[in-house]
Amino acid sequence: MANYWAIAIGINQYQLFQPLSCAQADAEALEDFLVTEAGFLPKHCLVMTDTSPPIGDRSTYPTKENILLLLEDLAATNWQPEDYLWLFFSGYGVNYQGKDYLMPAEGNPELVPETGIELRSLMQSLQLAELNVLLLLDINRAFGTQADAPVGEETIELAQELQLATILSCQPEQFSHESSELGHGFFTAALLEALRSGNGSNLADLESYLSLIVPKLCHHHWRPIQNPATIIPSRQQVILPKLAVEGDFQPEPMIYPEESFAVALAAPPLDNFSKISAERGKRGEISVNSSQQVKSKKVQQSGSRLVSQPMAETSLGVNTRGRFIPNSSKGYVSRLPANQPSIPFWKQFILWGGGSLLVAGLIAVVFLRNQETFRIKQISSTSPNANVSDRQVVENLPSDSTPPVRLKNQSSAEIVSSSQSKKRNQAVLDLAKMSLRQTQASDLSMAIATARKIQPGEPLYEQAQENIKIWSQMILDLAEGRAKQRQYASAIAAARLITKDEAPYAKAQAAINLWRLEGKQYVSNKTLLDAANALIKSEQASTYNRAIEVAKKVPAGQPGFDAAQKSINNWSEKILDMAKRRAAEGERNAAIATAALVPEETGAYEDAQDAIQKWQKK
């Protein structure tokens, strides 16, 4: 039987960021609901805040080391495949060099990679643990740091890629708000109300409720709009225990009852917003803009939180209550359009008129130059009962029936290699004709599915089968390349696209099993190395010595061992450098004591011993 776990992290008092007001209350309230009303076992719900009590002899103060070690211990000793995990974080987040980081209590805006928790690593470790994960990220965007992009964009891509259920509190370009009147952030207040009112047993209902209530709260409290978003994996899952789902929720008085939205006369009306939201729900509309880029802004530190941008067009259904219900097999990413400033009608007319003419002209040019490509895409959407001549146009996979010509002094191996090269080039060309990319495993999988539609006996069948072999091998090559870069979750996701009917299937399955093992080892060893890094304090040789002892626990031959050894040698050099500086300042006894902290079997050990003997003679 699957167990339900929850980790709620809320940080108000940061050492190097502006304090927050409601993060701790958010974490505590969610944990209280899950235990008292949702049926989670108290021993399976852990809270990490500024004032949370220790668990046995272990501190729950939300530092990087404490958070990572807690996750590592639970993964190693408690979690089982198919267990459920709610992971809630309320605090600051930073994007640095394209990577998103959660900032723990001691997070340093000037040392983001060293002091932050990398979300890619965290999400990959959760995916490798084979848990049913629900990530709840209420993240403040920290300005005035080394951040070079809005935090959240990478997280959204990762959640889509790894198929992790994720709810984020707002768009990267929006702000997330707190309220002393509510005692919570707007997102968490709406989340708690959704769960208490019985609207949170599944992600679709929860997404629909949050997308309606949070913007209403913003209107009511005179704050800029904040639109939460939900990334729903293709495999639907119940997010609350059966005890809570099957039992009848007794709705408690709302944190903010509906009548409380009756704002003063001067306040902006909510009727239009409600009608528009309801109308969109009925039509199943969704705004899709997978290529949107948001420029980084330099503003004073303030609260702005994550939200997703859509990754793929999604078909929507409607339930009896008018909520969006994703039914696409590709997973679902919600996004509401941001508010647009009012533009005078005459400007809109000029912009739309001129823009329409320009777009029409471009479409005409592209269409005339690419008639065949357009025809391919148009016919490929027809029913599978298309006749043979139509299928030839759809697939456009010419066969290479010309026998290879043997050149003088050319070996059989060279002829075979040349033939294989021609076949691969043809397969790549056929991908281009279908507007697909050879660097994307999903595109290659789509090409294989298209080629399988060609039946035996049809003119292009042999060429299609050859392409399937090549494309499936290309998928495996991409997966192996990702694994070499330690992107194990992405490698496994790609290799899973290879089906039983394809030649590399057995090899792909063996690789998946190996990468699962290596991935767990890598995450475990990276956690050790991160914990070692967290121990280090500048100009304190003893902290480097302790970090080396922790890093030594990374086993030889496992992923991350080379990185650990590099760090160990670097830290031993740092200790020796400190010893030499103290000797130069005339503090020979201190220098000897410092050099003695260089452990054996490190790069600087021999030099440290020589230096100690030299200083002792003096």
Summary of the structure (lengths in Angstrom):
residues: 618
radius of gyration: 29.0
end to end distance: 69.8
largest distance: 95.5
contacts: 1960
relative contact order: 0.07
helix: 49%
strand: 10%
